[in-house]
Amino acid sequence: MSQENHSSDLARYLSRLDVLALSLGCIIGWGAFVMPGTTFLPIAGPAGTVIAMVLGAAIMLIIGLNYYTLMHHYPGTGGVYAYTKATLGRDHAFLSSWFLCLSYLSLIPQNATVFSVMCRAI
């Protein structure tokens, strides 16, 4: 089965409310754009800030390219669990899913604190 035929069989599962929630979640993380100017720049200087931002962007590109490769090798609805299960097995998939859940659960309270920073800045 070709990838074009298989990808057209996928149903959309994000409603407008889901997309709004994802967009709001991205907006809440705007502290990542404020911190370089208020925290990193005075401490590390312009060169250190640029180096740190370039390294962070490179790491995110590597992660994105890995997901891109996995999506083409294993088309269909998936995610970390499905990709890890297909490549490394069920035990690794279970472990990686739990680590992903823990990372999301630790980031949500940190992003919630951005509201006070945003209110102070506005």
C-alpha positions in Angstrom: 0.0 0.0 0.0 1.4 3.4 -0.9 1.8 6.1 1.6 -0.5 8.4 -0.3 -3.4 6.0 0.0 -2.7 5.1 3.6 -2.5 8.8 4.7 -5.8 9.6 3.1 -7.5 6.9 5.2 -6.6 8.8 8.4 -9.5 10.7 10.0 -9.1 14.0 11.6 -9.3 13.8 15.4 -8.6 17.3 16.5 -11.6 19.5 16.9 -11.5 23.3 16.8 -11.4 23.4 20.6 -8.4 21.0 20.6 -6.5 23.3 18.2 -7.3 26.3 20.3 -6.0 24.5 23.4 -2.8 23.6 21.6 -2.3 27.2 20.4 -2.9 28.5 24.0 -0.4 26.0 25.3 2.2 27.3 22.8 1.4 30.9 23.8 1.9 30.1 27.5 5.5 29.0 26.7 6.4 32.5 25.5 8.7 32.8 28.5 11.3 31.0 26.4 11.4 34.1 24.2 11.5 36.6 27.1 14.2 34.9 29.2 17.0 35.4 26.6 16.6 39.1 26.9 16.1 39.4 30.6 18.2 36.6 32.0 20.6 35.1 29.5 21.8 38.3 27.8 23.0 40.1 31.0 24.8 37.0 32.3 26.2 35.3 29.1 26.4 38.3 26.9 25.4 38.4 23.2 27.7 35.7 22.0 26.8 33.3 24.7 23.1 33.9 24.2 23.4 33.3 20.4 25.4 30.1 20.9 22.9 28.8 23.4 19.9 29.6 21.1 21.7 28.0 18.1 22.5 24.9 20.1 18.9 24.6 21.3 17.5 25.1 17.8 19.9 22.4 16.5 18.7 19.9 19.1 15.0 20.7 18.2 15.8 20.2 14.5 17.4 16.8 15.3 14.3 15.7 17.2 12.0 17.0 14.4 14.0 15.2 11.8 13.7 11.9 13.8 10.0 12.3 14.0 9.8 13.0 10.3 11.8 9.9 9.5 9.6 7.8 11.8 6.4 9.2 10.2 7.6 8.1 6.8 8.7 4.7 7.9 5.6 3.9 9.9 2.7 5.9 8.4 -0.6 6.1 10.3 -1.6 7.5 13.6 1.1 7.0 16.1 3.3 8.8 18.4 6.1 8.0 20.8 4.5 4.8 21.9 3.7 3.5 18.4 7.1 4.4 17.0 9.1 2.9 19.9 7.0 -0.2 19.9 7.6 -0.8 16.2 11.3 -0.3 16.5 12.4 -1.4 20.0 9.5 -3.4 21.3 6.7 -3.2 23.9 8.9 -2.7 27.0 10.8 0.2 25.6 7.6 1.8 24.4 6.1 1.5 27.8 9.1 3.1 29.5 9.4 5.9 26.9 5.7 6.7 27.3 6.0 7.0 31.0 9.0 9.3 30.7 7.1 11.5 28.2 4.1 11.7 30.6 6.4 12.7 33.5 8.0 15.4 31.4 4.7 16.8 30.4 3.4 16.7 34.0 6.5 18.6 35.1 6.2 21.2 32.4 2.6 22.1 32.9 3.1 23.7 36.3 6.2 25.5 35.1 4.3 27.0 32.2 1.4 28.0 34.5 3.8 30.3 36.3 4.3 32.3 33.1 0.9 34.0 33.7 2.4 36.1 36.5 5.4 37.0 34.3 3.1 37.9 31.4 0.9 40.0 33.6 3.9 41.8 35.0 5.3 42.5 31.5 2.0 43.7 30.1 
